Amino acid sequence: MGKRLTRIYTRTGDDGSTSLASGERVGKDCLLIQAQGDLDELNAHIANLRAHNNHQPINQLLIAIQHHLFNLGGELSAPECDLTHQSDIIWLESWIDHFNNSLPALEDFILPGDDLCVAQCHIARTVCRRTERNLVQWSRDHEVRPELLQYINRLSDLLFVIGRVIEADSNHTSTLWEKNLTLPQPK
């Protein structure tokens, strides 16, 4: 494969537009570009999670997911490329089931926190949900293959479960939501 990025700046986006793989130019505020930016941000948050996580099987899984996120971005830019398949969604579900089988049942909502990696999982999960919302909105007027929406939906579930696994492995206990919390008072 030849060099793809020989110049980092092109000046073609100075007018607030960017180019899709088809060569079509769109505004940088286009919902599609926002969704692609969300995918990029999600990928960076997953990288940050990997950088702080010591659980190697999870890190290997996250690397594969980062590759998938590039595929999703490529498919959004060039819809004729089918890079996301039903087998990818089944793969995510198998990991969710694998991890979830060793976790206790949830009896309430969990507050993110107490551990840097767990908090980073929740940040990635919420960025994943934002990505999903933007993709759903884009799909109202444009064709988006259902596999992309399914993948991103399952990924947010997997990130939640990975957070629980990391928390359990680090011997932290989840802080559960208390709807009738007694507020702490200054002393």
N, C-alpha and C positions, 0 to 999 in steps of 0.2 A: 504494500500500500504506500502510495506517495505521501509526501508531506501535505497535511491538510491546513495547518495554520502557519503559514510562513510569515505573515504579518499580523500583529495583534490589533493594531488600529487601522481602520480603513477610511474613517471620516464619513462613511456613507450613512451612519446613524446620527450625525450631528443635527439633522432636521427633525429628530424625534420619531424616525421610522426605523424599521428593521426588516430583514429579508427572511422569508420562509425558504425551505428547501426547494420549493417550486420556482423560486425567483420572485414570487409576488412580494411586494412591499406592503407592510401594514404598520400602523401606529404602535409605538412601544407601550401604549396604554390599552391596546387591544386585549380582550379577555383571554384569548388564546395565549398571548405573550405573558399575561399575568399567571396563567396556569403553568406555563413552562418555567417561569421564574419561581413559582411555588415548588415545582419538582426540583429545581436547582437548589433552592433553600433547604428542602427536605433532605436532599443528598448531602449537603454540608452539615446538617444537624446529625445525620447518621454517622458521618465521618467523625464528628466531635464525640459522639457516643462511643465509637470504636476506639478513639484515642484514650478514653478514660476507662474502658472496660477491660477486665482481665479474663473474662470467660471466652476462651478461644473458639469453641464451637459456635457461640453466638456471633463473634466477630467474623468468622467465615461466612455465616449466614448473611450478615449485614453487607459484606462485600458483594455477594451475589445479588442482593437487593439493590445495591448501588448500580450495578450493571443493568439490572432491570429498569431502574428509573431512567437511565440514559436511553434505553429502548423506548420507554413510554414517551419521552421527550421527542425522540426521533420520529416516532409514529404520529405524534401530534403535528409535527412540522411537515411530514410527508405521509398523509393518510393512506396512500396506496401501499405503504410498507406495513405488512402485518407482522409485528415483532413481539406482540403479547398474545399468548395463547391460553386456552382453557387449562392446559397442563400447568401453566405458571400459577394459576389461581388454586388449583388442586394442591400444588406444591406448598403454597402458603398455608392452606388449610391443614395440610399434614403436619407442618411445624406448629401451628396453633394447637392442634390436638395433642401432639407429642409433649409440648411444654405444659399444657393445661392439665394433662392427666396426673402430673405430679404436684399440682397446686391444690390447696384447700379451696372449697367452694366459697364464693364471695357472698357475704350477707349484707353488705352495704357498699356505698361508693367509697373510693379511696381518694384521699387528698395527695396530690403529687408532692414529693419532697423526701426529706430525711437522708437521701443518698444522691450524690451528684449524677451517677449513671441512671438511676431511676428517674430523677427529675429530667434528664436529657431525653430519656425514652418518651416521657409525657410531652416534652416540647416537640419532639419529632412527630408524635401522634397527633398533636393539635395542628401542626403545619400540614400533615397528611390530610386531615379533615378539611382544612381550608382549600387544599388542592382539589379535593373531591367536590367541594361546593362550587368552585370555579369551573371544573370540568362539567359538572351537571348543568350549570347555567349555559356554558358554551354549547353543550349538546342539545339544548332546546332549539337552536337555529342551525346547527351544523352537525354533520354526521360524525359521531364518535363511536367507535366499536364498543359494544358492551363489555368486552374483556378488559378494556382500560379502566372503566368505572368499577368493575368488580375487583380488579387487582388492587386499586388504590383503597377501596373499602376494606378488603381483607388485610391489607398492609397496616392500616390503622389498628385493627384488632390485634394483629401480631405484635405491633410495638407495645400495646398495652400489656399483653401477656409476657413479652420479654422483660418489661419493667418489673413485673411481679416475680419472674424467675431470678433476675439479678438481685432484687430485694431479698428474696428467700435465701439465695446463695451467700449473701453478705450478712446474714443473721439479723437484718433489720425487720421490724414489724411494721406493717402498713398502718398509717394513721387513717382511721375510718371517719367518714363524715358524721358529725353529730348535729342533727337539725335543731336540737334544743340546747346547744352549747352554752354553758355558763361562761360569760365573758370574764377574762382576767381583769383584775383591777390594779391600778398602780399602788405601790406601797409607800 
